[in-house]
Amino acid sequence: MENRTILALVISFVILFGWAVFFGPQQGRVVPEQTPPSETAGSEREAAVNEPVTGAPQAGVAPAPVSPVPPEVAADTVPEREVKIETPLYTAIFSTAGPALTSFLLKDYRETIEADSPLKDMVALDPSLGNFLEIDFNAGSATGPASVYEVDQPALQMEPGTAPQEVVFRATGRDGLTRVKTLRFYADRYQIDYEVTVANHAAASVRGVPYASVRALPAKKKGYYSFVGMVGYLDGKLKQVKVKDPSDPQTLKGALSWWGYEDDYFLRAVMPTEAANGLLEVRQSAAGVLEGQAAGEAVSLAPGEALASSYTVYLGPRELSVLKTVGHHLDAAINFGWTDIIARPLLYVLRFFYGFVHNYGVAIILLTVLVKILFWPLTHRSYKSMKEMQKLQPLMAKIREKYKDNRQQMNQEMMGLYKTYKVNPMSGCLPMVIQIPVFFALFRILGSAIELRHAPFMLWINDLAAPDRLFSFPFSIPFMAPPYGLPVLTLLMGASMFIQQKMTPTPGDPSQAKLMMFLPLIFTFMFINFPSGLVLYWLVNNVLSIGQQYRIHRGPA
């Protein structure tokens, strides 16, 4: 019974890792490099704003007694210009055409591990394909809002500790509406408070809807459990929206707290000031551009009336502690699946260790030691039980031979043998079952946490989120993802697993024993493309297990 249970657990692990290897992520595609907006892009933005939208009641949108802003400058006479926002965390470039966010460079993150790699740009869309971010009011008119805005200051420089600063964009469109877009920036946050005030200066009432949208050209995912695409938080649950057919947009209804585009390690999200019942529509164009748009309730503005709507925009890392400070349940974007209740505390412990050692590789080692200590009594009992079972192997073999044609009698004799020697066959595998959720939680953390992205350990391991490679081969290797090189850490892990397997009591069934001996080779093959942080955890865990087994074998039974 014990051998079958162990075999079932082993096969389950092999299926899990095999799926990750053969059906896991492919190599990511680099998002097209951003180019400065052109004059033709301005007309495309204007056309995009005038596209009709469908809507339902949306939070953060309400009529407000805002004093109308008189039209000061005709839209066609205002030249397009750039507005640069400099903070300790990022550098943002806005074009007054739209206004459109054309670049948002994170100063603490780079595209690749190379020192000369460009900074990570959160604008995941080339301007020629449309605006990355739009927050506006659509009156459904062919002569819609002005494409070029006036701005109250040409640039903004913020130092650490600087109080929040505002930049105001203003324009009057040919539809008779004056739009005032007030953007509030923070020196210590990746968020922008975005308020749009629309005043009607036309002679007749104007009917339209406030809306916000995020567009992106998705890259292929790199993490084994990551999601790349549009996400939303509705009715207290995280929704990952997949659109496979451009002619089949997806619509979600519910209490909408936020929505946006996420990739392996970063999030672009829009949050209404207050969550309420709303509608989120996600669609994909023929060019592959993914768009998530939420529209408010249609309203009618009489001459002289104004409407205000407010949002918060987040453009930054998918880091749990950072997202929690933003609020709006934005931390739900960190999704560890069914292991979430275990994974989150483990992630906090990992960050706690990093605060002392300032090396995530060492922090992984300390976390592995801590988990091993917590499970030491269980694994100790498991190893001792397997040692006792090994002593009974000769007697069990005789029973199998004697009653090979009578399985029922064989099972009765086996149970009698266990009872005589006071051995519980399940006591060896029950501790393993208890540890499985913790293992999967660590697997999710070490395979997708942004903390390990580009995090160095030692020697040749300079990125714990990437596979370990020593040297660089000029040729490809079957089943190995680029870059091609010698996976030293993975080979050490396989060797440690082989040693551990040799020290583990073998099952009585010869076929099962042969399968168990092949496991180190199978796991080495599957781990070859896993993040080096995960391989490091498995290696350290194996070494600690070898030490524990050695102690049991040397000590009294």
N, C-alpha and C positions, 0 to 999 in steps of 0.2 A: 504493500500500500504506500509506504514511504517513497519507494523508488519511483512508482508511477506518479506520485504527486510532484516530486522533484523534477521528473522528466517533463511533466505538464508545464511547470513554471519555466523551465529552461526553454521549451518550445515557444512559450508566450513571449519571452524576452527576444528570442531570435526573430519571431514574426514582427515584433515592434521595431527592432533595429533594421531588419531587412526592408520594411516599408519605408523607413526614413532614408535608407540609402538609395533604393531604386525609385521611389516615388516622392522623394524630398525635393528641395529647391534646386533649380538650375542656376547657372551663373547669372548675376544681375546685369541688366542693361543700363548703361550710363544715360541719365537724362540729358537731352540736348543742352548744350551750353547756352546760357542766356545771352541775348544780344540787346543792345539799347533799343528802345522803342523808336519806330520810324513814323513819318507823317502818314503813311498809308495805314499803319497800325491804329492810328487815332480814329480814322473813319471806321475801321473794323470794330473798335470798341464801341463807337456810337451806335453802330448797327446792332451789336450784341445787347446793348442796354434796351433797345427798342423791341427785342423779341418778346412775344407774349408769354406770360407765365400763368400757371394755374395755382390756385391757393386755397387755403383754409385758415381758420384763426391761428395766429402765431403769437407766442409770448414776446414781450419786450416792445410791442407796437401799440401805441395808444394816441388818440388825438390829444394835443397839448396846446394851451393858449400861448404859443410862442409868437412874439411880435414879428410880423412879416419883414423880410429884409428887402429893401427896394433894389431894383436892378440898377447896377452901377456901370457895368461894362458889357458891351455886346459880346456874345460868345465868340463870334468869328474874328474879333480883333485881338484876342488874347493869344500870345504865342505860347507854344508848349515848352515846358521847362522841367528840369529835374529838381527834386527836393531830397536832400540827403539827411538822414537821421542817424546820428552816431551815439551809441550807448556802450557801456562796458561789455555788454553781452552780444551785441550784433550791430551790423551796419545795414540800414534799410534805404532803398532808393524808390521814391515815388515819382511817377510822371503826373504832371497836372492834367494830362489827358485822361479823364475818367472820374476821379484820379485813380491811377492804376499802380499797384505794387509790382515793380519790375525786378527787384532783387532784395533778398533778405539773407545776409551772410552771417552765420553763427561763428563768433570768434573763438569758441572753445572746441569746435569740431571741424574736421577736414573730410574731404571726399574719400581719400584713401590714407594708408598708413605712411606714405612718403612725406618727408619733411616739407617738400616744396609743393605738395598737393594743394589745390585751391580750397578755400573755406567752403563749408557746407552751405549750399543755397537752398532755402526752404521754398523758393518759388519754383515749383515743379512743372512749369509750363513755359514754352517759348511764346513770347508776346505775339508772334504771327498767328498763333492758334487761339488767341483770345485772352481775356483778362484772367489772371490767376484767382483774384478775389474781387467780388463785386458786392457792395452793400448800397442799395439805392431804392428809388421809387419809380415804378413803371406805370406811366399813364396810358400806355397802349397807343401812342400817337406816332405817326410817321415822322413828325417833326419833334422828336423827343428831346431829352436833356442835352445840354451843351457838352461837347466832347472835351473842352479845355476849361479849366478852372483858374480863378485867381487864388493865390495863396498868401497868407499874412506874413510869412517869413521864408527865406530861400533855403535855410538849413537849420539843423538843431544839433547842438553838441551837449551831451550829458556825461557828467563825471560820476564816479561812485558817490552815493549819498545825495545826489541831486534830487530835488523834489520833482514830482511828475510835471511834465511840460506838454503844452497843447500846440497843435498846428491846425489852422482852420483853412479849409478850401471852400470857395464860394463861386457860384456861377448862376446865371439866369438863362434858361434854355428857350428855344423857339416855341416850346409848348406853353410858355407863360409861367412856368414854375421856377422859383428860386430855390436852389439847393445849397445848404450849408452843411458841410461835413467836417465835424470836429473830431480830431484824432488825439487821444491822450497817451503819451508814452511814459514808460517807467525805466529808471536806470537799473533796477535789480530784478526785472521780470521780463519774460518772453511774451508778454501780453500787451495788446493795444485796445484801449476802450474806444469804441467807434460809435458816434452819434450822428444821425442824419436828420436834419430839419428841412421840411419841404413847405414852402409858402406859395399860395396861389395868387398871382398877380394878373391872371387873365380876366376877361370880362364875363366869362361863363364858368360854371362849375366844372371841375376836372375830377374824373374818377380813375382810380388806379390802385395798385397794391405795393406795399413795401416788400422787399425781398432781399435775401442774401444768398450768395452762391460761392462755391469753391470749385475750381477746375484743376485738373492735373493730368499729366501723361504718365500713366503708371509704369514703374519699373518692375521687373520680375523679382520676386522675393529671394532673399539669401538665407534667412533663418529657417530652421526646420519646422518651427511652430509659429512663425510670424504670419501676419496677414497684410497684404498690400491692396488697398482699395478704399472705398468709402465706408465709413462707419457712422453710427448714430446712437445716441443714448435716449431711448424712448421708453416711457412707462417703467423706469427703474431698471432697464435691462440694456446691455450692450448688443447692438445689432450690426453684424458685418454683412454689407450689401454687395452681392455679386451680380454684375450685368454682363451677360454673354452675347446678347444680340442688340445692336444699335436700335432696332425697331421695337424693342421690348423694354421700356424703362420700368424701374421698380419704384413703387410708391409705398411709403410707410406712414401710418397715422398713429398719433398718441401724444402723450406729454413729452415734448421735445426739449431736452435739456441742452444738448449740443450735437453737432455733426461735423464731419470733416474728412480729410484724407490722411491716411496713415501708411507708413511703410515699415520696414523692419525696426527702425530705431527712432523715428521722428513722427510728429503729429502736427497737422495743420487743422485747427478746429475753430468753429464759430459758435458762440453761445449767446442766445437771447438773454437779456437782463433777467427776465423771469420766465421760468418754464411754464408752459400751458399747452393745452391741446393744439396740435399743429400737424402739418403735413410736410414730409420730406420726400422729394422726388430725386431719384438717381438715374442718370442716363449716360449713355456713351455714344459719341459721334462716330461717323464712319472713319474719321482720322484717328480714332482710338482715344480721344480726349474724354476723360471721365468727369462728370459734373454732378455735384450734390447741391440742390437748391431748396430752400424753404421760403415760402411766400406767406405773407400775412393776409389778414382779412381785407377784402376790397373795401375801400372807403371813398367817399365823395367829398372833395374840398370845394367849398363855396368861395367866391372871390373874397380875398382878404384872410381866409382861414389858413392854418398851418398844422402840420403833423410832425411829430417827433418819434423816432424809433432808435433804440440803442442796443448795442451788442458788445461782446468782448471777443477779441480774436487772439488765439494762441498759436504761436509758431515757434516750436522748440522741441527739445528731446522728449521721448517717451520715458521719462524718469519719474518713478513713483513719488518721491518726496517733492519734486517740483510740481507735478500735476496736482497733488493734494493742496498745495498753497493757492492754486487758482480757484478751487471750488467748483461748483456746478457739476459735481460728480465726474470731473474730468479724469480722475485717477482710475476710473473704470476702463480706460483705454489699455491699461496694463492687465492683460487677461491671461491667466495661467490655467484656464480650463478647470476641470474638476479638482485639480490640486491647489487651487487658489488659496484655500484656507490654511494650507501648510506652506506653500511657496512664499507668500508675502512675509510671514515672520522670518523665514530663512533668509530672504533677501535683506531684511533689516539687520539680521545678525552678520551677514556678509559685509554690509556697509559699515557696521560697527567695528569689525575687525580691521577693515581698510582704514578707518579713522586713526588707528594706532600704528599700523605697519606701512601704510601708504603704498601697498603693492597688492593688487588683486590676486595675483598668483599665490602669494603667501596667505592672503585672506581665505582663499579656497582651501588651502592646506589646513588652516586652523578650523574652518567650518567642518571639514571632513573629520578631523580629530574629534571635534565636539559631538558630531552625530555618532561617531563610532563609540565614544564614551557612553552616550545616552543608551545605545543599544547593546552595550557590552554584555550585560547579564543575559539578554535574550540570545545573542549569538553564541555566548559561552555555553548556554544550555543546549543549543542546537548542535554545536560541535561535539559536546560530550555525548549527546544522544546518538549521533552518527558513529562515534567511536564504540559505543556499546552495541549498536546494531552490527558493526563490523565483526565483533566477537562472535555474533550469532550466525554469521554467514555460512560456516560449515554445516551447522545443524539445519539451517534453512535450505541449503542445497540438498541435503539428504531427504528432507520432507518433500521438496519439489520432485525429486527423482522417484521417490516411493509412491507418491500419489499423483503422478503426472497425468493419469487418465481419469482422475476423480477430483475436479477442481473444488467442489464443495467440501470434500473431506480435507483437501489440502489447506483451504482457508481456515477450517476449524483447528487443524493441527498448528497452523501458524499462530492463531490467536492464543492457543494454549501455551505455545512457546513464549510468546510475549508476556503472558500472565505469570508463568513460572519464573522467568528472569526479571520480572517487574520492569519491562521496557515498553515505553509508549512510542509506537512508530510515527505518530503525528507530531511528537515533540521536537523532531528535528526540522520539520518544514514550517511549522506554525510561526516561529520567529521570522523566517524569511518572508512569509505572507504579510506580517505586520510591517516590515520595513519597505515593502514595495511602494506604498504611497509616498513615502519620504524620498525614495530614489527617483520616482517620476517627477516629484516637485523640484528636486535638484536638477534633473534633466531639463525641465522647462526653464528654470532660472539661468543655468549656465549656457543654455543654447540660445537665449533671446534677450537677456538683460543688457541694456545700453551701457551699464557700468563696465562691461568687459570689452566693449567696442574700442579697438585700437589701444587696449590696455596692455602694457608690456609686463612680462614676468622676469625672465633672465635669459642670458645667452642668446640663442637664436629665436626664442619665442617672444615676439614683439607685439603680438595681437592675440589675446586670449579668446576672441570671438571668431578667429579664423583657424583652419587646420594648421598643425605645426609642420613646417617644411625646413629641412636643413639642406643647404646648397640649392642649386637651381639646375634642373635638367633641361637640355635643349630639345627633348623629345617628350611625347605624351606617354602616359601610362594608363592602361585600361582600368576603368572604374575609379580612377583618381581624378578629382576635380583640380583644375589649375589654381595656383601655380604648382608645377610638378617639381617634386623634391623628395628628400629622404624623410619619412615620418618617424623621426627618432622616438619622440614621446609615445607614439602609438605602438611602436615595436617594443618599447620597455613595458608598456601596459600589457601587451600580449605575453611577454616573457613572465611578468609577475603573475598573470592569470594561469599560466602553465605550471608554475611552481606551486601556486595555491591548489590547483587541480590535483597535482601529484600528492599533495599532503592530505587531500580530502579522501575519506574512506570511499572506496569504489562500490557501486551497486553490485548485487549478486548476479544480476542478469548481464552476461558478457556483451550483448548488443548495446545495452544502455551504457555500460562502462566505456565502450568504444566511442559512442556519441559524446559522452562527457569529455573524453580526451581530445575530441575535435573542437570543442567549444573555444579554447583560446585562439585557435586559427580563425574560426568563424567571427569571433568578436573583433579580432585585429583587423580583419578585412572590412567589417562594417564600420569600425571607428576611424578608418583612414581619412574620411572627409568630415568628421565631427569637429566642432570647435575645440581648440587645444585646452581651454578651461575645463571642459567636460572630461576630456581624456585625462587631464591632471587629477581631477577628482577621482576617477576610476582607478588610476594608478596608485594614488595614496591610499585609497580604501583597500586595494589589494594588498599593499605592503603591510598595512595594519592588521589585516585578516591573517596574513602569513605569520606575523608575530604572535597573534592570539592563538592560532592553531599550534604553533611550535610550543607555546607555553602549556597547552593542554596535553600535547603528546609527551612532553617531558615530565609533566606532573602526574600525580596519582589519578586514577580513573574516577 
